[in-house]
Amino acid sequence: MNIHFKDNMPFFEGVCINDITRSYATPLYLYSQKEITNTYNKLKNNLPAEIFFSVKANSNQAILTLMKNCGAGADVVSFGELQRSLEAGFDTNKIIFEGVGKSKKDIEYAIQNNIRLINVESINELFLIDKIGKDLNKTINIGVRLNPDIDGKTLDKISTGKKMDKFGISINLLSEIILLVKSLTHVNLKGISCHIGSQIHEISIFQKVFTTMKEAASISLSNGIKLEYLDLGGGFGVNYEKDLNDLNITDLGKLITSVFNNVPYKISFEPGRYLVAKAGIIITKILTSKENGGINFLITDAGMQTLLRPAMYGALHRVKALNDLDSKNMHYTVAGPICESSDIIGTEIILPKQKADNYLAILDAGAYGASMASNYNSRGIASEILVHENNFFVIRQEEKISTIIKRDLIPNWL
């Protein structure tokens, strides 16, 4: 979502950012409802498939409600994400429970709420679900997440589909899994799925995934499995750098039609980042500026507690100045306030000359920003604000450290 200026004042959709910063302390997460809706509709109109929003990308209740209202399902990976999705009103038949580490409590909760599928990621989990089904005298609808051993050509930290990754069951064990499922009495295999990682930009990789999974579906059908669902994961690539293109969704849609023409099962995807990343920005205030070793630093109140991606993945985010736009350009390293050397938002960022109390916008922060935030250094959690046309609404209040302290319990012997 681009920030635009009127009379040198920054606007996000139809709202002046200055009006927000006058009322609420930074850092702040801002989301564009229009951008989220338009991006969802782009997927819906180009992909002949069901769309399940990956809740881990942004789990704010308002964002989940917006996704539900758009028509998306929910892809969850924890008890808490399932609770959030149910609270947001998702149809239980449009919720899929993924995750490599589901507890008995997680599984029982999913069963009690009659969600579409629990996607199994290990043989031990398969036995556990069957046992729970037996204890509850209920047959459980499951999918099996396969590990296709396909390299998404992405960062190792967000790769999930190679044979050495912890996710899924080796695709080479599919026939064995089918025989095992047939021997169990309280599971019903209705789907297979895969997810090979995040930030995939090459259509050729998706073609390999589609071909591999279509073959797996054919093996399942030929072995008497009444397959209803084939989930092909997410990972649609988003470029965080200026003037670079995202994954071509039109071409992806054509590929789906070509590969899966006239198949007897539903196709689905589970994008997260693609749907919300570019709809979100972080507004941060410059606390001070300094020069160390020939480097011009801008120290901001947003850091790795607000946006972990740069420190964790070496991720790049564009940074935009909101003040002093006519000043001479300078090269800056934008750094957060956290006592960690890795708390760097970006280096060699070209901005008009800045000073303390100016504001910056960190772009493309709608995914894995607030959902990965922490109160490290006891700094609290920033507010989240949803912008729609000329209106804005706080969808999560700032969680100040004074509130967080009150949650801590002191034993009576101290």
TORKOL-4160 file (C-alpha; in steps of 0.2 Angstrom, whole numbers, padded with zeros to 4 digits, m for minus):
414
<pt num="1" X="0000" Y="0000" Z="0000"/>
<pt num="2" X="0008" Y="0016" Z="m0005"/>
<pt num="3" X="0008" Y="0032" Z="0006"/>
<pt num="4" X="0003" Y="0047" Z="m0004"/>
<pt num="5" X="0005" Y="0066" Z="0000"/>
<pt num="6" X="m0006" Y="0081" Z="0000"/>
<pt num="7" X="0002" Y="0097" Z="0003"/>
<pt num="8" X="0017" Y="0088" Z="0011"/>
<pt num="9" X="0006" Y="0078" Z="0023"/>
<pt num="10" X="0006" Y="0059" Z="0022"/>
<pt num="11" X="m0010" Y="0050" Z="0019"/>
<pt num="12" X="m0014" Y="0031" Z="0020"/>
<pt num="13" X="m0030" Y="0028" Z="0010"/>
<pt num="14" X="m0040" Y="0044" Z="0014"/>
<pt num="15" X="m0033" Y="0046" Z="0032"/>
<pt num="16" X="m0019" Y="0059" Z="0036"/>
<pt num="17" X="m0006" Y="0049" Z="0046"/>
<pt num="18" X="m0003" Y="0065" Z="0056"/>
<pt num="19" X="m0021" Y="0064" Z="0063"/>
<pt num="20" X="m0016" Y="0046" Z="0069"/>
<pt num="21" X="0001" Y="0051" Z="0077"/>
<pt num="22" X="m0007" Y="0066" Z="0086"/>
<pt num="23" X="m0019" Y="0054" Z="0095"/>
<pt num="24" X="m0009" Y="0038" Z="0097"/>
<pt num="25" X="0009" Y="0034" Z="0103"/>
<pt num="26" X="0021" Y="0026" Z="0091"/>
<pt num="27" X="0026" Y="0013" Z="0085"/>
<pt num="28" X="0009" Y="0009" Z="0076"/>
<pt num="29" X="0004" Y="m0004" Z="0064"/>
<pt num="30" X="m0008" Y="0003" Z="0051"/>
<pt num="31" X="m0018" Y="m0008" Z="0039"/>
<pt num="32" X="m0027" Y="m0004" Z="0023"/>
<pt num="33" X="m0044" Y="m0013" Z="0022"/>
<pt num="34" X="m0045" Y="m0009" Z="0003"/>
<pt num="35" X="m0028" Y="m0016" Z="0000"/>
<pt num="36" X="m0032" Y="m0033" Z="0009"/>
<pt num="37" X="m0049" Y="m0034" Z="0000"/>
<pt num="38" X="m0042" Y="m0030" Z="m0017"/>
<pt num="39" X="m0028" Y="m0043" Z="m0015"/>
<pt num="40" X="m0040" Y="m0056" Z="m0009"/>
<pt num="41" X="m0051" Y="m0053" Z="m0024"/>
<pt num="42" X="m0036" Y="m0054" Z="m0036"/>
<pt num="43" X="m0033" Y="m0072" Z="m0030"/>
<pt num="44" X="m0051" Y="m0076" Z="m0030"/>
<pt num="45" X="m0053" Y="m0070" Z="m0048"/>
<pt num="46" X="m0038" Y="m0078" Z="m0055"/>
<pt num="47" X="m0036" Y="m0095" Z="m0045"/>
<pt num="48" X="m0048" Y="m0109" Z="m0048"/>
<pt num="49" X="m0046" Y="m0114" Z="m0030"/>
<pt num="50" X="m0052" Y="m0111" Z="m0012"/>
<pt num="51" X="m0042" Y="m0099" Z="m0002"/>
<pt num="52" X="m0038" Y="m0102" Z="0016"/>
<pt num="53" X="m0030" Y="m0087" Z="0025"/>
<pt num="54" X="m0014" Y="m0093" Z="0034"/>
<pt num="55" X="m0018" Y="m0085" Z="0051"/>
<pt num="56" X="0000" Y="m0085" Z="0058"/>
<pt num="57" X="0004" Y="m0071" Z="0045"/>
<pt num="58" X="m0008" Y="m0059" Z="0055"/>
<pt num="59" X="m0019" Y="m0065" Z="0068"/>
<pt num="60" X="m0028" Y="m0049" Z="0073"/>
<pt num="61" X="m0047" Y="m0052" Z="0076"/>
<pt num="62" X="m0052" Y="m0038" Z="0064"/>
<pt num="63" X="m0041" Y="m0044" Z="0050"/>
<pt num="64" X="m0048" Y="m0062" Z="0053"/>
<pt num="65" X="m0066" Y="m0055" Z="0052"/>
<pt num="66" X="m0061" Y="m0046" Z="0036"/>
<pt num="67" X="m0054" Y="m0062" Z="0028"/>
<pt num="68" X="m0070" Y="m0071" Z="0033"/>
<pt num="69" X="m0081" Y="m0058" Z="0026"/>
<pt num="70" X="m0071" Y="m0058" Z="0010"/>
<pt num="71" X="m0075" Y="m0077" Z="0008"/>
<pt num="72" X="m0058" Y="m0085" Z="0014"/>
<pt num="73" X="m0056" Y="m0100" Z="0025"/>
<pt num="74" X="m0044" Y="m0101" Z="0039"/>
<pt num="75" X="m0028" Y="m0111" Z="0040"/>
<pt num="76" X="m0022" Y="m0113" Z="0058"/>
<pt num="77" X="m0007" Y="m0121" Z="0067"/>
<pt num="78" X="m0012" Y="m0119" Z="0085"/>
<pt num="79" X="m0026" Y="m0121" Z="0098"/>
<pt num="80" X="m0025" Y="m0102" Z="0100"/>
<pt num="81" X="m0026" Y="m0098" Z="0081"/>
<pt num="82" X="m0041" Y="m0110" Z="0080"/>
<pt num="83" X="m0049" Y="m0101" Z="0094"/>
<pt num="84" X="m0047" Y="m0085" Z="0085"/>
<pt num="85" X="m0054" Y="m0091" Z="0069"/>
<pt num="86" X="m0069" Y="m0098" Z="0078"/>
<pt num="87" X="m0072" Y="m0081" Z="0087"/>
<pt num="88" X="m0070" Y="m0072" Z="0070"/>
<pt num="89" X="m0085" Y="m0083" Z="0064"/>
<pt num="90" X="m0076" Y="m0094" Z="0051"/>
<pt num="91" X="m0087" Y="m0108" Z="0045"/>
<pt num="92" X="m0080" Y="m0124" Z="0054"/>
<pt num="93" X="m0080" Y="m0132" Z="0037"/>
<pt num="94" X="m0068" Y="m0119" Z="0031"/>
<pt num="95" X="m0055" Y="m0122" Z="0044"/>
<pt num="96" X="m0040" Y="m0133" Z="0042"/>
<pt num="97" X="m0028" Y="m0137" Z="0056"/>
<pt num="98" X="m0010" Y="m0139" Z="0051"/>
<pt num="99" X="0005" Y="m0140" Z="0062"/>
<pt num="100" X="0020" Y="m0152" Z="0065"/>
<pt num="101" X="0017" Y="m0151" Z="0084"/>
<pt num="102" X="m0001" Y="m0154" Z="0089"/>
<pt num="103" X="m0005" Y="m0159" Z="0107"/>
<pt num="104" X="m0019" Y="m0170" Z="0112"/>
<pt num="105" X="m0028" Y="m0155" Z="0119"/>
<pt num="106" X="m0026" Y="m0146" Z="0101"/>
<pt num="107" X="m0033" Y="m0162" Z="0092"/>
<pt num="108" X="m0048" Y="m0164" Z="0104"/>
<pt num="109" X="m0053" Y="m0146" Z="0103"/>
<pt num="110" X="m0052" Y="m0147" Z="0084"/>
<pt num="111" X="m0063" Y="m0163" Z="0084"/>
<pt num="112" X="m0076" Y="m0155" Z="0096"/>
<pt num="113" X="m0078" Y="m0140" Z="0084"/>
<pt num="114" X="m0080" Y="m0151" Z="0068"/>
<pt num="115" X="m0068" Y="m0142" Z="0057"/>
<pt num="116" X="m0065" Y="m0148" Z="0040"/>
<pt num="117" X="m0048" Y="m0157" Z="0042"/>
<pt num="118" X="m0034" Y="m0160" Z="0054"/>
<pt num="119" X="m0019" Y="m0162" Z="0043"/>
<pt num="120" X="m0008" Y="m0176" Z="0050"/>
<pt num="121" X="0011" Y="m0173" Z="0049"/>
<pt num="122" X="0018" Y="m0189" Z="0057"/>
<pt num="123" X="0013" Y="m0207" Z="0059"/>
<pt num="124" X="0013" Y="m0205" Z="0078"/>
<pt num="125" X="0000" Y="m0191" Z="0076"/>
<pt num="126" X="m0010" Y="m0202" Z="0065"/>
<pt num="127" X="m0011" Y="m0216" Z="0079"/>
<pt num="128" X="m0015" Y="m0202" Z="0092"/>
<pt num="129" X="m0030" Y="m0195" Z="0081"/>
<pt num="130" X="m0036" Y="m0213" Z="0079"/>
<pt num="131" X="m0035" Y="m0216" Z="0097"/>
<pt num="132" X="m0044" Y="m0200" Z="0102"/>
<pt num="133" X="m0058" Y="m0205" Z="0089"/>
<pt num="134" X="m0060" Y="m0222" Z="0097"/>
<pt num="135" X="m0061" Y="m0214" Z="0114"/>
<pt num="136" X="m0074" Y="m0202" Z="0108"/>
<pt num="137" X="m0083" Y="m0215" Z="0097"/>
<pt num="138" X="m0081" Y="m0203" Z="0082"/>
<pt num="139" X="m0073" Y="m0205" Z="0065"/>
<pt num="140" X="m0061" Y="m0190" Z="0062"/>
<pt num="141" X="m0059" Y="m0182" Z="0045"/>
<pt num="142" X="m0040" Y="m0180" Z="0041"/>
<pt num="143" X="m0028" Y="m0175" Z="0028"/>
<pt num="144" X="m0010" Y="m0180" Z="0026"/>
<pt num="145" X="0003" Y="m0167" Z="0024"/>
<pt num="146" X="0016" Y="m0174" Z="0012"/>
<pt num="147" X="0034" Y="m0168" Z="0011"/>
<pt num="148" X="0037" Y="m0169" Z="m0008"/>
<pt num="149" X="0056" Y="m0165" Z="m0006"/>
<pt num="150" X="0055" Y="m0150" Z="m0018"/>
<pt num="151" X="0066" Y="m0135" Z="m0015"/>
<pt num="152" X="0057" Y="m0119" Z="m0015"/>
<pt num="153" X="0073" Y="m0109" Z="m0018"/>
<pt num="154" X="0070" Y="m0098" Z="m0003"/>
<pt num="155" X="0078" Y="m0095" Z="0013"/>
<pt num="156" X="0082" Y="m0110" Z="0024"/>
<pt num="157" X="0073" Y="m0103" Z="0038"/>
<pt num="158" X="0057" Y="m0103" Z="0028"/>
<pt num="159" X="0059" Y="m0118" Z="0018"/>
<pt num="160" X="0047" Y="m0132" Z="0023"/>
<pt num="161" X="0046" Y="m0144" Z="0008"/>
<pt num="162" X="0064" Y="m0152" Z="0007"/>
<pt num="163" X="0066" Y="m0170" Z="0014"/>
<pt num="164" X="0077" Y="m0164" Z="0028"/>
<pt num="165" X="0064" Y="m0151" Z="0034"/>
<pt num="166" X="0054" Y="m0155" Z="0049"/>
<pt num="167" X="0037" Y="m0154" Z="0041"/>
<pt num="168" X="0025" Y="m0167" Z="0034"/>
<pt num="169" X="0028" Y="m0185" Z="0030"/>
<pt num="170" X="0039" Y="m0191" Z="0016"/>
<pt num="171" X="0029" Y="m0193" Z="0000"/>
<pt num="172" X="0039" Y="m0209" Z="m0003"/>
<pt num="173" X="0028" Y="m0216" Z="0011"/>
<pt num="174" X="0011" Y="m0212" Z="0004"/>
<pt num="175" X="0007" Y="m0230" Z="m0001"/>
<pt num="176" X="0012" Y="m0236" Z="0017"/>
<pt num="177" X="0001" Y="m0222" Z="0024"/>
<pt num="178" X="m0014" Y="m0227" Z="0014"/>
<pt num="179" X="m0013" Y="m0245" Z="0020"/>
<pt num="180" X="m0011" Y="m0239" Z="0038"/>
<pt num="181" X="m0026" Y="m0228" Z="0037"/>
<pt num="182" X="m0036" Y="m0242" Z="0030"/>
<pt num="183" X="m0031" Y="m0252" Z="0045"/>
<pt num="184" X="m0037" Y="m0239" Z="0057"/>
<pt num="185" X="m0055" Y="m0238" Z="0062"/>
<pt num="186" X="m0058" Y="m0220" Z="0067"/>
<pt num="187" X="m0050" Y="m0209" Z="0054"/>
<pt num="188" X="m0056" Y="m0205" Z="0037"/>
<pt num="189" X="m0043" Y="m0199" Z="0024"/>
<pt num="190" X="m0051" Y="m0185" Z="0014"/>
<pt num="191" X="m0037" Y="m0175" Z="0008"/>
<pt num="192" X="m0018" Y="m0173" Z="0005"/>
<pt num="193" X="m0008" Y="m0157" Z="0006"/>
<pt num="194" X="0009" Y="m0150" Z="0005"/>
<pt num="195" X="0018" Y="m0133" Z="0008"/>
<pt num="196" X="0036" Y="m0131" Z="0003"/>
<pt num="197" X="0040" Y="m0114" Z="0010"/>
<pt num="198" X="0038" Y="m0095" Z="0009"/>
<pt num="199" X="0043" Y="m0082" Z="m0004"/>
<pt num="200" X="0042" Y="m0093" Z="m0020"/>
<pt num="201" X="0043" Y="m0083" Z="m0035"/>
<pt num="202" X="0046" Y="m0095" Z="m0049"/>
<pt num="203" X="0031" Y="m0103" Z="m0058"/>
<pt num="204" X="0042" Y="m0118" Z="m0063"/>
<pt num="205" X="0043" Y="m0122" Z="m0044"/>
<pt num="206" X="0024" Y="m0122" Z="m0043"/>
<pt num="207" X="0023" Y="m0133" Z="m0059"/>
<pt num="208" X="0034" Y="m0146" Z="m0051"/>
<pt num="209" X="0024" Y="m0145" Z="m0035"/>
<pt num="210" X="0007" Y="m0147" Z="m0044"/>
<pt num="211" X="0014" Y="m0162" Z="m0055"/>
<pt num="212" X="0020" Y="m0171" Z="m0040"/>
<pt num="213" X="0004" Y="m0168" Z="m0030"/>
<pt num="214" X="m0007" Y="m0173" Z="m0044"/>
<pt num="215" X="0003" Y="m0190" Z="m0045"/>
<pt num="216" X="0001" Y="m0192" Z="m0026"/>
<pt num="217" X="m0018" Y="m0189" Z="m0028"/>
<pt num="218" X="m0019" Y="m0202" Z="m0042"/>
<pt num="219" X="m0010" Y="m0215" Z="m0031"/>
<pt num="220" X="m0023" Y="m0211" Z="m0017"/>
<pt num="221" X="m0038" Y="m0213" Z="m0028"/>
<pt num="222" X="m0031" Y="m0229" Z="m0036"/>
<pt num="223" X="m0030" Y="m0236" Z="m0019"/>
<pt num="224" X="m0048" Y="m0233" Z="m0015"/>
<pt num="225" X="m0046" Y="m0217" Z="m0005"/>
<pt num="226" X="m0061" Y="m0205" Z="m0009"/>
<pt num="227" X="m0050" Y="m0190" Z="m0010"/>
<pt num="228" X="m0060" Y="m0174" Z="m0009"/>
<pt num="229" X="m0047" Y="m0161" Z="m0006"/>
<pt num="230" X="m0030" Y="m0157" Z="m0012"/>
<pt num="231" X="m0021" Y="m0142" Z="m0003"/>
<pt num="232" X="m0006" Y="m0135" Z="m0012"/>
<pt num="233" X="0001" Y="m0124" Z="0002"/>
<pt num="234" X="0005" Y="m0105" Z="0000"/>
<pt num="235" X="0021" Y="m0097" Z="m0002"/>
<pt num="236" X="0016" Y="m0084" Z="m0015"/>
<pt num="237" X="0031" Y="m0073" Z="m0017"/>
<pt num="238" X="0030" Y="m0055" Z="m0012"/>
<pt num="239" X="0044" Y="m0043" Z="m0016"/>
<pt num="240" X="0049" Y="m0031" Z="m0003"/>
<pt num="241" X="0060" Y="m0020" Z="m0014"/>
<pt num="242" X="0054" Y="m0006" Z="m0025"/>
<pt num="243" X="0049" Y="m0009" Z="m0043"/>
<pt num="244" X="0050" Y="m0028" Z="m0042"/>
<pt num="245" X="0035" Y="m0039" Z="m0046"/>
<pt num="246" X="0026" Y="m0051" Z="m0035"/>
<pt num="247" X="0023" Y="m0069" Z="m0041"/>
<pt num="248" X="0012" Y="m0068" Z="m0057"/>
<pt num="249" X="m0005" Y="m0074" Z="m0051"/>
<pt num="250" X="m0013" Y="m0074" Z="m0068"/>
<pt num="251" X="0000" Y="m0086" Z="m0074"/>
<pt num="252" X="m0002" Y="m0097" Z="m0059"/>
<pt num="253" X="m0021" Y="m0098" Z="m0062"/>
<pt num="254" X="m0017" Y="m0104" Z="m0080"/>
<pt num="255" X="m0005" Y="m0117" Z="m0073"/>
<pt num="256" X="m0018" Y="m0123" Z="m0061"/>
<pt num="257" X="m0031" Y="m0125" Z="m0075"/>
<pt num="258" X="m0019" Y="m0134" Z="m0086"/>
<pt num="259" X="m0013" Y="m0147" Z="m0073"/>
<pt num="260" X="m0029" Y="m0150" Z="m0064"/>
<pt num="261" X="m0041" Y="m0150" Z="m0078"/>
<pt num="262" X="m0057" Y="m0161" Z="m0074"/>
<pt num="263" X="m0050" Y="m0169" Z="m0057"/>
<pt num="264" X="m0063" Y="m0176" Z="m0044"/>
<pt num="265" X="m0056" Y="m0166" Z="m0029"/>
<pt num="266" X="m0056" Y="m0148" Z="m0024"/>
<pt num="267" X="m0040" Y="m0138" Z="m0025"/>
<pt num="268" X="m0035" Y="m0126" Z="m0011"/>
<pt num="269" X="m0021" Y="m0114" Z="m0006"/>
<pt num="270" X="m0016" Y="m0106" Z="0011"/>
<pt num="271" X="m0008" Y="m0090" Z="0007"/>
<pt num="272" X="m0004" Y="m0078" Z="0022"/>
<pt num="273" X="0010" Y="m0065" Z="0018"/>
<pt num="274" X="0003" Y="m0062" Z="0000"/>
<pt num="275" X="m0014" Y="m0057" Z="0007"/>
<pt num="276" X="m0008" Y="m0044" Z="0020"/>
<pt num="277" X="0010" Y="m0040" Z="0018"/>
<pt num="278" X="0008" Y="m0025" Z="0007"/>
<pt num="279" X="m0007" Y="m0019" Z="0016"/>
<pt num="280" X="0002" Y="m0015" Z="0032"/>
<pt num="281" X="0015" Y="m0001" Z="0037"/>
<pt num="282" X="0023" Y="0003" Z="0054"/>
<pt num="283" X="0024" Y="0021" Z="0059"/>
<pt num="284" X="0039" Y="0025" Z="0070"/>
<pt num="285" X="0046" Y="0040" Z="0078"/>
<pt num="286" X="0065" Y="0045" Z="0076"/>
<pt num="287" X="0071" Y="0046" Z="0094"/>
<pt num="288" X="0088" Y="0052" Z="0090"/>
<pt num="289" X="0101" Y="0053" Z="0076"/>
<pt num="290" X="0120" Y="0049" Z="0078"/>
<pt num="291" X="0136" Y="0046" Z="0068"/>
<pt num="292" X="0147" Y="0031" Z="0072"/>
<pt num="293" X="0161" Y="0025" Z="0061"/>
<pt num="294" X="0155" Y="0035" Z="0047"/>
<pt num="295" X="0138" Y="0028" Z="0047"/>
<pt num="296" X="0123" Y="0040" Z="0050"/>
<pt num="297" X="0111" Y="0031" Z="0062"/>
<pt num="298" X="0093" Y="0035" Z="0065"/>
<pt num="299" X="0087" Y="0027" Z="0081"/>
<pt num="300" X="0068" Y="0024" Z="0080"/>
<pt num="301" X="0055" Y="0018" Z="0093"/>
<pt num="302" X="0051" Y="0003" Z="0082"/>
<pt num="303" X="0064" Y="m0011" Z="0082"/>
<pt num="304" X="0065" Y="m0030" Z="0083"/>
<pt num="305" X="0051" Y="m0030" Z="0096"/>
<pt num="306" X="0040" Y="m0022" Z="0083"/>
<pt num="307" X="0046" Y="m0030" Z="0067"/>
<pt num="308" X="0057" Y="m0046" Z="0069"/>
<pt num="309" X="0060" Y="m0050" Z="0051"/>
<pt num="310" X="0076" Y="m0040" Z="0048"/>
<pt num="311" X="0085" Y="m0047" Z="0063"/>
<pt num="312" X="0078" Y="m0065" Z="0061"/>
<pt num="313" X="0079" Y="m0067" Z="0042"/>
<pt num="314" X="0090" Y="m0053" Z="0036"/>
<pt num="315" X="0074" Y="m0047" Z="0028"/>
<pt num="316" X="0073" Y="m0030" Z="0018"/>
<pt num="317" X="0059" Y="m0017" Z="0021"/>
<pt num="318" X="0058" Y="m0001" Z="0012"/>
<pt num="319" X="0058" Y="0014" Z="0023"/>
<pt num="320" X="0049" Y="0031" Z="0019"/>
<pt num="321" X="0051" Y="0048" Z="0027"/>
<pt num="322" X="0035" Y="0057" Z="0032"/>
<pt num="323" X="0043" Y="0074" Z="0036"/>
<pt num="324" X="0056" Y="0086" Z="0029"/>
<pt num="325" X="0053" Y="0079" Z="0011"/>
<pt num="326" X="0062" Y="0093" Z="0003"/>
<pt num="327" X="0079" Y="0091" Z="0012"/>
<pt num="328" X="0095" Y="0085" Z="0004"/>
<pt num="329" X="0096" Y="0066" Z="0003"/>
<pt num="330" X="0107" Y="0056" Z="0015"/>
<pt num="331" X="0112" Y="0038" Z="0017"/>
<pt num="332" X="0105" Y="0031" Z="0034"/>
<pt num="333" X="0105" Y="0015" Z="0044"/>
<pt num="334" X="0089" Y="0014" Z="0053"/>
<pt num="335" X="0090" Y="0005" Z="0069"/>
<pt num="336" X="0078" Y="0001" Z="0083"/>
<pt num="337" X="0080" Y="0005" Z="0102"/>
<pt num="338" X="0083" Y="m0013" Z="0108"/>
<pt num="339" X="0099" Y="m0018" Z="0116"/>
<pt num="340" X="0104" Y="m0030" Z="0102"/>
<pt num="341" X="0117" Y="m0027" Z="0088"/>
<pt num="342" X="0105" Y="m0036" Z="0076"/>
<pt num="343" X="0091" Y="m0023" Z="0079"/>
<pt num="344" X="0093" Y="m0015" Z="0063"/>
<pt num="345" X="0078" Y="m0011" Z="0051"/>
<pt num="346" X="0089" Y="m0007" Z="0036"/>
<pt num="347" X="0106" Y="0000" Z="0030"/>
<pt num="348" X="0110" Y="0011" Z="0016"/>
<pt num="349" X="0093" Y="0019" Z="0016"/>
<pt num="350" X="0092" Y="0035" Z="0006"/>
<pt num="351" X="0080" Y="0048" Z="0015"/>
<pt num="352" X="0079" Y="0067" Z="0015"/>
<pt num="353" X="0089" Y="0073" Z="0030"/>
<pt num="354" X="0080" Y="0068" Z="0046"/>
<pt num="355" X="0080" Y="0074" Z="0064"/>
<pt num="356" X="0073" Y="0068" Z="0081"/>
<pt num="357" X="0054" Y="0068" Z="0082"/>
<pt num="358" X="0051" Y="0065" Z="0063"/>
<pt num="359" X="0041" Y="0050" Z="0058"/>
<pt num="360" X="0046" Y="0036" Z="0046"/>
<pt num="361" X="0035" Y="0023" Z="0038"/>
<pt num="362" X="0042" Y="0005" Z="0037"/>
<pt num="363" X="0033" Y="m0003" Z="0022"/>
<pt num="364" X="0026" Y="m0020" Z="0018"/>
<pt num="365" X="0024" Y="m0024" Z="0036"/>
<pt num="366" X="0006" Y="m0032" Z="0037"/>
<pt num="367" X="0012" Y="m0050" Z="0038"/>
<pt num="368" X="0023" Y="m0056" Z="0052"/>
<pt num="369" X="0024" Y="m0039" Z="0060"/>
<pt num="370" X="0012" Y="m0038" Z="0074"/>
<pt num="371" X="0010" Y="m0057" Z="0074"/>
<pt num="372" X="0028" Y="m0059" Z="0079"/>
<pt num="373" X="0030" Y="m0044" Z="0090"/>
<pt num="374" X="0036" Y="m0046" Z="0108"/>
<pt num="375" X="0038" Y="m0035" Z="0123"/>
<pt num="376" X="0057" Y="m0038" Z="0124"/>
<pt num="377" X="0066" Y="m0025" Z="0134"/>
<pt num="378" X="0049" Y="m0023" Z="0143"/>
<pt num="379" X="0044" Y="m0011" Z="0129"/>
<pt num="380" X="0025" Y="m0016" Z="0127"/>
<pt num="381" X="0016" Y="m0020" Z="0112"/>
<pt num="382" X="0011" Y="m0007" Z="0099"/>
<pt num="383" X="m0007" Y="m0003" Z="0094"/>
<pt num="384" X="m0014" Y="m0009" Z="0078"/>
<pt num="385" X="m0026" Y="0002" Z="0067"/>
<pt num="386" X="m0037" Y="m0003" Z="0052"/>
<pt num="387" X="m0039" Y="0011" Z="0039"/>
<pt num="388" X="m0054" Y="0011" Z="0028"/>
<pt num="389" X="m0057" Y="0026" Z="0016"/>
<pt num="390" X="m0058" Y="0041" Z="0027"/>
<pt num="391" X="m0060" Y="0032" Z="0043"/>
<pt num="392" X="m0048" Y="0023" Z="0055"/>
<pt num="393" X="m0051" Y="0012" Z="0070"/>
<pt num="394" X="m0040" Y="0005" Z="0083"/>
<pt num="395" X="m0041" Y="m0014" Z="0082"/>
<pt num="396" X="m0029" Y="m0018" Z="0096"/>
<pt num="397" X="m0025" Y="m0006" Z="0110"/>
<pt num="398" X="m0007" Y="m0003" Z="0114"/>
<pt num="399" X="m0002" Y="m0015" Z="0128"/>
<pt num="400" X="0008" Y="m0004" Z="0140"/>
<pt num="401" X="0021" Y="m0012" Z="0151"/>
<pt num="402" X="0011" Y="m0006" Z="0166"/>
<pt num="403" X="m0003" Y="m0018" Z="0160"/>
<pt num="404" X="0009" Y="m0032" Z="0157"/>
<pt num="405" X="0017" Y="m0030" Z="0174"/>
<pt num="406" X="0000" Y="m0033" Z="0182"/>
<pt num="407" X="m0001" Y="m0050" Z="0174"/>
<pt num="408" X="0014" Y="m0056" Z="0183"/>
<pt num="409" X="0011" Y="m0066" Z="0199"/>
<pt num="410" X="0022" Y="m0065" Z="0215"/>
<pt num="411" X="0022" Y="m0080" Z="0226"/>
<pt num="412" X="0016" Y="m0076" Z="0244"/>
<pt num="413" X="0033" Y="m0081" Z="0252"/>
<pt num="414" X="0042" Y="m0066" Z="0244"/>
